[in-house]
């Protein structure tokens, strides 16, 4: 149990030294230490190695999920950028269409005058 608790503390230091600090992860590790303490107090026997593998596996999954969320955010930003460009293009197209209508009206007026 001591080595697992030590590993949690080391991970907390790593996340605490990052910029910006990952307070959420540090808090999760603190919860993990508390759960580890409860497991120790319960008297159930389990392998610390399995616990560490489980925790590290979940940390790795979390890293991958953060990468996924960042990719989603980039995609969302790209879509919003294209929407802005599309809106601008539509507005420009509307202006040109209105100009064409106005020119057409002027041309028809000139034909009627002849």
ABEGO torsion letter per residue (X at the ends): XAAAAAAAAAAAAAAAABOBBBAAAAAAAAAAAAAAAAAAAAGBBBBAAAAAAAAAAAAAAAAAAAAAAAAAAAAAAAAAAAAAAAAAAAAAAAAAAAAAAAAAAAAAAAAAAX
